[in-house]
Amino acid sequence: MPARCPGLLVLTLLPALLGTGCTTPLQHDLPEGEANRILVALAEADIAGAKERAGRGRDAWTVRVPRGDATRAYRVLAAHDLPRPATPTLETLYGEPRLIPTPTEERARFLAALGGELARTLETIDGVIDARVHVVLPTAETPGRSGSAGAPTAAVLIKYRARPDQPPPCSAEQVRALVAGGVEDLAPEGITVLLTPAHEAQEAPGPGVVQVAGLGVSRGSAALLRWVLAGICLLLVLLALALAHSRLLLRRARSSGGRE
């Protein structure tokens, strides 16, 4: 039994040894929604990602990927503009108002919050990667104007995921109608819309699947599989040596007993 202890020890520690250092953190301190968006983008590029909570009681997550896929993963994030900066909302901008805010500050915060809320609505459309909405509400004091305030205007930029032989996920007319419905007195004719496709991530040269011991695995998992196979081979060698040593001890014990 003592001779078999090294093999059993290796078998016990092998998963822990192999699991250490096989992945690398890709992004830190992400809201869970943004971490999920990253995981979806990685999955579409055949990259196995995982998320883990950064700390208890915090909405902060870390996304990890296999070390071999880290470079491709960064290219995927760049192509999809991920992670996206936090969009200002009415709650975040008006949650802690200043003691005596100036009218200019209040107006700027309102426009930023309004544009953020409209952008968040546009981003819920399937296929839209990022949206920016800039609303202008002229006043009587606006330079170049006199008398009463003019009509409001808006500019909208939408980046979408381009799909072969498929139109954009929304049309400029649909975007104008949605934004005009969210801003008082804003006419669709006063809204400028730009739809731009996102650049696809450039894949690294070589096949996406490699063969290891007759098994087809991704490039990021190939190194881990090689370590596992090497560990199994080492374990078998140790078990064989332990078995041979046990047989040798048994023969010696029998020989000593026969002589007595």
C-alpha positions, -999 to +999 in steps of 0.1 A: +000+000+000+027+026+008+042+021-026+010+032-042+008+065-024+028+085-050+004+075-077-027+083-057-012+116-047-006+126-083-042+115-092-055+137-064-035+168-073-036+165-111-068+183-117-057+212-094-023+214-111-038+213-146-065+238-138-041+265-126-029+290-152-049+276-181-071+307-184-064+344-183-086+373-173-099+393-203-119+421-186-124+431-149-151+449-129-179+445-155-216+448-148-232+414-154-251+425-184-219+437-201-201+405-191-230+385-208-226+405-240-189+397-241-196+360-236-221+360-264-196+377-288-169+352-278-192+323-283-201+335-318-163+334-325-160+299-311-141+311-280-150+295-247-154+322-221-165+322-185-174+348-160-168+349-122-179+374-096-152+398-085-165+401-050-195+395-027-222+420-028-209+438-059-222+437-094-186+433-107-176+404-129-144+391-145-145+374-179-118+347-185-108+329-216-082+301-224-047+315-227-044+304-263-075+323-273-066+356-256-053+374-287-084+364-308-107+374-279-092+409-278-098+413-315-134+402-311-140+428-283-124+455-305-147+446-334-178+447-313-167+478-293-169+458-260-170+465-232-192+495-238-190+526-216-218+531-192-247+550-208-260+579-186-295+575-174-320+597-156-313+578-124-276+581-125-275+618-135-303+629-112-297+605-083-274+629-064-282+665-075-260+694-064-272+717-037-278+746-061-274+735-097-273+762-123-299+761-152-271+753-176-260+723-156-296+711-152-301+714-190-269+696-199-277+667-175-312+664-188-300+662-224-273+637-216-299+615-197-324+618-225-299+608-251-287+579-229-323+566-224-330+567-261-296+549-269-305+522-244-338+516-261-321+514-296-296+489-282-324+465-273-329+459-311-315+426-321-283+432-341-275+467-328-241+467-311-239+503-300-261+535-303-254+571-296-281+598-295-275+635-293-305+658-287-304+695-292-332+716-276-326+752-287-336+781-265-342+817-271-307+824-258-290+801-284-264+820-304-277+829-338-313+827-328-337+855-318-372+854-304-387+821-294-368+789-293-365+769-325-375+733-332-354+705-315-331+683-335-312+651-330-284+631-344-283+593-341-254+569-347-260+532-348-234+505-352-249+471-361-236+436-366-235+430-404-249+397-416-243+383-451-272+389-475-293+406-448-303+442-444-295+463-412-316+454-382-335+487-385-341+514-411-334+551-407-372+557-409-378+534-380-350+551-359-365+585-367-400+574-356-387+559-323-365+589-314-392+614-324-417+596-301-393+601-271-386+638-274-413+664-272-419+685-303-392+667-322-402+660-358-387+630-378-374+655-404-352+670-377-334+637-370-302+627-387-295+590-387-262+572-396-262+534-398-227+519-399-218+481-399-192+468-374-160+454-387-157+417-384-129+403-362-099+390-383-093+354-375-058+342-368-043+321-396-048+284-393-078+261-387-101+268-358-099+231-347-067+212-342-061+175-337-046+162-305-043+124-301-070+120-327-094+144-310-106+176-326-104+205-301-101+243-303-067+260-303-073+273-269-080+239-254-052+220-272-026+230-246-048+219-218-056+186-234-019+179-240-012+185-203-040+162-193-027+134-216+008+139-203-005+137-167-024+105-175+007+090-190+028+100-160+001+085-137+001+052-156+039+050-154+038+056-116+011+030-111+031+005-132+062+012-111+042+009-079+027-025-090+062-038-100+076-027-066+047-044-048+053-076-066+090-075-058+082-070-021+058-099-022+084-122-038+109-113-012+084-119+015+076-153+001+113-162-003+120-152+033+091-173+045+102-204+025+137-203+039+125-202+074 
